[in-house]
Amino acid sequence: MESLTNADYKINYFNFEEMKDKFLITNDLGRYLFIDKNHMKSILNQDFNIPRGQLKLLEDNYFIYRDKEEFIEKASSELRKMKNYLNDGTQLHIFVLTTFCNLGCIYCQASAYNKAENCENSHKFMTKEIAKRAVDIALQSPAMNLTFEFQGGEPLANFEVLKYIVSYSKERNKELGKDICYSMVSNLTLINEEMINFILKNNIGLSTSIDGPETLHNKNRKYNKGNSLEITKSKLELINRKANFSSSVQAIQTTSKFSLDYPKEIVDEYVSLGLKSIFVRPLTPMGYAAKHWGEIGYTAEEYLNFYKKVLNYIIELAAKGIDIREANAVILLKKILNNDPINYMELRSPCGGAIGQLAYNYDGNIYTCDEGRMLSEMGDESFKIGDVYKNTLAGLIKSPVCKTVAVSSCLEAIPGCEQCAYSPYCGVCPVCNYAQYGNLFAPNVNSYRCRIFKGMLEILFEKIEENDEKIMGIFDWWVK
């Protein structure tokens, strides 16, 4: 084997994680390599007594360099691509149309838990005046690609204002020429043909929640007027018929303690419904979920054991030709395998709070993000940055709260995160830290959220390191 010793090589900063008999090394540009222990020792000793092919891989992926000026020019260009979202402006605008919801989910983060006797009159709804002002602020964003997302409670309970936001923003956009994408998170129970026609006509993306087979779903997502899952399934069928089966409704699976024993059954439910993606989501200890954590929560390790079973089963089905994928894995694999700087608000540095997304509450108050808005439902307004009556977008971005959230979510400056091999693909949530620990910074690097995302990345990198031809083929299919 041909070797090369070259004292002219210098080491660029990188992080590493021991993995079986190798080291995973990563850098701030999102590049990764697996290095055997002898080669790692040679790199750290800076004698670079390494095969030429390995040296070229290290140099091509910015782990080592020879010419300093050339390296800085190339690496800085790559870093700008990785952080390009910082130049885009606030792209995601969340409109919370109402606090009303006709379900009583056992983990409801928004603290909008509704008992059987609740009625719409006991909840708050966004008015057209507030909606107009919120749209005007959203359209001040320099971003040319915007997403307007409708949330609640149940946003379909305020369908007239939803329609108004779409029509008004389209009218305003005639002079602006932006690309506005509309999406909605709904339990679908209230949807009817008129709503479906409007949704299809205006190309509004739909996302709903399916937590698994009937017994599990109905336990997690209680509906006092009937079988929660059966109603959701009937509405999905109605949407598909109206769309001539061309509609692609996305679905989220929220994992409660009761979900942990049913990884295969949950996936099978998605496959039976013809859904091609399952977004497996852990509980966030906020709002109602935080108050009832002992009843519905779990440890990070319990969740990761569940997630690994789900992912392995999905891979098993995909190997048989079934078109199904896990959405978290797809996001992370695009970052890892494609070096794609996906602008996913939760997994970027700094996080998307205010500079990437804003949440407009039904009452006109504006928050850094939907998590910050959820915290306000618990009586804590720490992440409120203004309101639709007094503020411009520029004023919101200049607010001390916005700056604080950005500073507290820069992984490159957070002790522990800055040395973590998974940091190029990860992100922190200052709101979750504050809600759980009373501090924007988690008290230690192994917080609940940290252990979950680090664990998910470990699972994926272990599979990448194994380099199984069939599994890597599935991963390539997912990311393309």
N, C-alpha and C positions, 0 to 999 in steps of 0.2 A: 504494500500500500504506500503510495507516494505521500510524503509529508513535506511540510513547508514551515520553516521557522523564520519569522519576520519581525524583527524588533521595531519596525516602523508602525506596526499596528497599535492602535489605542482602543481602549474600551469606552463605549458609550454607556451611560447609566442604564441599568436594567434591574428588574426584580426577578426572583426565582422561587420556585416551590418544588420540594422533593416529591417525586412521583415514581413509586416502585424503584427500579434500579436506575432511574434517570432524573434529570432536572428539567422542569418546565421553566423556560425563561421568556419574559415578555418585556416590552418597552412602551413608552408613552405614545408611540405611533400605532399601537395595537398589533404589532408583529409578535409572533411567537415561534419558538423552536423547542424541540426536545433534545437535550444534550446528555450524553452519557457522562458518568461521574469523572472519568479520567480526563475527558476533554474539558469539562467544567473546571477541574483543577488547573489545567493548562491555561485556560482563559484567565482565571483569577491570578495565577502566577505571572501572567503576561509574557509567557515564552511562546505561546501560540504554536506549540508543536502538535499540530492538528492536520488531518488530511485536507488537501487543497479544496476538495468539494465542500467540506464542512466550513472551511474558512470563507469560501465564496457565499455560502448560505448566510453565514453570520454577517458578512459585509453587505450583502444585498438587502438584508432585513434590518440594517441600521444598529446592529449590536456592537460592531467594531468598525473602525475606519482608519484610513491612512492619511489622506489629505484633509486637513481640518476645514479649510475654507469651502472646499467642494462638499464636504459632509454637511456643514451648517446650511449651505444653500439648498441642498436636496432635502435634508431632514426638516428644515423650517417650512418648506413647501408642503411636505407630507403632513406636518402638524397643523398647518392652516386648513388642509382638507378635513382632518379629523375633527377640528373644532369649528367647522364652517357654520354650524348652527348658531354660533354666537353673533354672526353677522346678519342673520335672517330676520331678527325681530320676533315679536310675539306672534306665534302662528296658531296656537290652539286657544280657542275662546269657548268657554263652557257656560251655557245659559241654564241656570237652575230655575225652571219654570214654575215649580211648586214644591212644597214639602209634603203634599198629600200623596199617599200611596195606599193602594187597596190590598197589599199583602202585609203579612206580619213576619218578616224573615228573622230568624233567630240571631243573626249576626249583623243586622242593619247598621252600618257605619254612620249613616246620616242621622241617626237617632230619630227616625221618622216611624218608629214602630207603631202600628195601628191595631187597636183592639176592635173587636167586632162592632162595638157601638160607635166607633169613630165615624164622623161624616165629613164631607168636603168642607163644610162651613167652618170647621175647627182648624183649618189649615190656611196657609197663605199662598197666593198666586201672583205671579209677575203680571204687571199691567202692560198695556201697549206703550204707554209713555216711558216706562222704565226700559222696556225692550228696545224702543227706538234709541234712547240715549246710550244703551249698552252697545248696540250695533254701531252707532256713530263713533264710539271710542274704539271698538275693535277694528273698524276700517281705517283708523289713524295709524295702524301698524305699517311699518315700511315693508313688511313681508308681502311678497306677491302671491304666495300660496297660503291660504288660510283654511282652517277647519273650524266650523261652527258646530259644537256638540250640544245636544239637548239632553238635560238630565232632570232628575227630581230628587225625592219622591218619584212619582210616575208622570213623565212629561206629557203623555197623551191626555192627562186630565186637564191640561191647559192647551188644547190643540189649536184654539183660535189664535193665541199669541205665538205659538210655534209657526203657524201659517204666516202670520204677520211678519215675523222675523225673516222668514225666507223671502217673501215678496218685497219687503222694504230693502233688505240687503241687496237683492238682485237689482232693484231699481237704482239704488245708490251706486252700485258697482258698474253701471253702464259708463260712468265717467271715469272710473278708476281702473278698470280692466284687470282686476285681480282674479285669481283662480280660487273660488270658494267651494270647499267641499263640506257637505252637510252630513251629520251623523246623529244618531239617537240611541240612547240606552233605555230600553223599555222591557217591562215584563210581558207585554203584548196582550194582556187580558182585556184591555179596553179597545183594542184596535178593531176597526170595521172597514167595510169596503170603501167608503169615502176617504178614510184616512190612508188606506193602502194605495188608492189611485193617486192621491196627492204625493205620497212618499215615492212612488214609482216615477211619476211625472217629473219630480224634482231631484231624482237620483239621490235620495237621502239614505245613507247607509244605516242598517239596522243591527243592533247588538242586543241580545237577550241573555237570560241566565237559565242554564239547565245544570242542575247539580248532580244528576244521575238518574237511576231508575226510580220508579214511582214512589216507593216507600221512603227512600232517602230524600228525594227532591221535595216531597210534600212535608217531610219532617223539618227540613231546612227553610222552606219557603211556604209558609202557611197561608191559606186563602179561605176565608170564612164563607165564601159563596160556592165552594166546590173543590174539585180535584185540581190542584194547581198545575201539575204536569200535563194532565189531559187537556186542559184549557190551552196551555202554551202550545202543545202539539197541534191542536185543532187550528189555532191561529197561524202556525207555521205552514200548515197545509193550505189554508186560505190564501196566504201571501204567495206561496208557490204557484197555486192555480192562477191567481190574478197576473202573476209575472211570467206565465207560461214556463215555469220551472227554471227561469233564468236568474232569479233572485238568489243572492248569496247572503243569507242572514248569518251573522257571526254569533257565537255563544261563549259565555264565560262560565266556568265551573268554580264555585267558591267552596273551599274545603273546610268543613267543620270537623269536630271530633268524630262525628257519626259517619264521616266519609272514609275514614282511614282504612277500614276493613274491606272496601269495595273498589279497588283500583280498576280491575278488569270490567266489572259491571258498569262502572261510570263510562268507560270508553265505549263499551258495547252499545250503550244507550245513544251515544253520539253517532256511532256508525249506523245504527238502525234508523236514525232520523235523516240520514244522508248528509250530515254535517261533515265537512272536510277538515275542520280545525277545532281543537279543544284548547281553551286558554285556562290552564290549571292555576288557580290563584289561592295563595295562603290567606288566612285571616289576618287582618291588621288590628292590633289591640287598641282600637279607638271607639268612642261612642258606646253604643249598646253592647258591642262585642267585648269591650274592655270591662264593662260592669259584670258580664256573665262569663268571663274567661274560664273560670273553673268548670263551668258546665259544657262549654262548646269549644274551648281552645285546646292547645297541645304544645309540645316542645318543638323546637326547630328540627331536632333529630327525628322525631316522629313524622313530621311533615316530609322530610327528605326521604325517609324510607318509603313513604307513600308515593312521592313524586317519582322515585327511581322505578318503582313497580309500574306506574302509569307509563313512563317513557319507554321502558323495556317492552311493554305490551304493545304500545303504538308502533314501535320499530318492528316487532314481530308481525303485526298486521300489515304494515307497509311492505315488508318483505314478501308478503303473499299477494301484493298488487292492490291492496285496499288503500284508497286515497284518503289518508288521515294523517294529521301532524299535530304536534304540540306547539302552541304559539310562543311560549317563552323560549323554548329551544330554538325555534326559527329566528327570533330576534337576536339571541345570543350567538347563534351559529353564523348569521350574516356578519356580525361584528368580527367574529373569530376567523372564519374561513374566507370571507370576501373582503375583509378589511373595510367594511361598509359602515360609515359613521351615521348609523340610523338615529334619527332625532326622536328617540323614545324618551319621554320626559323623566321617567324614573331612573333611567340607566344612562345618565350623561353627567359630565362634570364641567361647570356647575349644573345643578338640577334645573328643571324647566320652570321652577317657581317664578312667576311674573315675567322674567325675560323670555320664557318660552310659552307660557300659558297664563291665562287669567280666568277666574271664576266669577261670574256676575250672579249674585244671589237674587232671589225673587223680589227682595225689598230694595234693590239698587246698590247694596253694599258690594264692594269688589275685594276679592281675596287673591293671594298669590297663586292659589291652586285649589283644586277641589278638596284636597285634604285639609287645607287651611280653612275652607268654608265649612267643612264637616266639624272642625274643632269649634267653630263659632256656635254650632248647634248644641254644644256642651257648655256654652256660656263663656267661652274664652275667645276674645277678639284679637289675639296677638298677631294674627296673620292677615288682618284687614288692612288694606293699603289705601282705601279711598271709597268713593261712591260715584254713581253716574251723574250726580247733580253738580259736583264741585270740581271734578278732576278731568284732566286730559290724559291721554296715554303717556305722554312724555313725563307728566307730573307723577304718574303712578310708578313709572320705571325709576324715577329719581328718589323715590321714597326710601327712608332709612330701613324699613322692613324689607323691601326688595333687595337692597344692598346686603343686608344681614343674611338673608336666605342664600344669596349667591356666594358670599364669603364662606358660610358654614357648610356649603355643599361642594367645595372644591376638593376633590379627592387628593390632588397633588400636594395639599397642605395639611391634610388631616393625619395626625399621628396614627400609625398602624396601616391606614389606607395607602399612604404614599409608598410603603414598602411591600404592598401586597401584589402578588403576581397577577391577580385577577382584576386589579383596579382599572385597566384600559377598557374593560367590558362592563363595568359595574356603575353604581351610583348610590348616593345616600339620600335620605329624606329628612331634612331638618324638622318638618312638622311631626313626623312619626316619632323622632327622637324626643321632641319637646313633649308630645302627648304621653309617651311612655316613661320618660326619665326626668322630665322637667328641665331639660337642657337641650339646646340645639345640637350639641355634640353628644353622641352616646358615651356613657361613662367608660366603656371599654370597647375595643375593636370587635369583640365577639358578641355583639348585641344579637337579639332575636332575628332582626332583619338581615344583619350581616351574615349570620350563620346560614340562613336560608339561601341567599344569593350566592355566597361562596360555595355552599354545598352543591347547588345546581351547576355552577361552573366546573366544579371538580368532577361531577358525574359526566359532563360533556367532554371535558379534556381527557378523562380516562378512556373514553370511547375513541376519541381522536388518536390518542397515543397507541391504542391497540391496533388501529389501522385495519380493521376488518373490512374487506372489500365491499361486502354487501351493505354494511352499516354506513360506510363512507359514501356509497352510492346513494343511499336514502338521504343522507345529510345534504349531498350536492343537489338532489332533486328538491328538497325543501327550500334551500336558499336561492334556487333559481326560479 
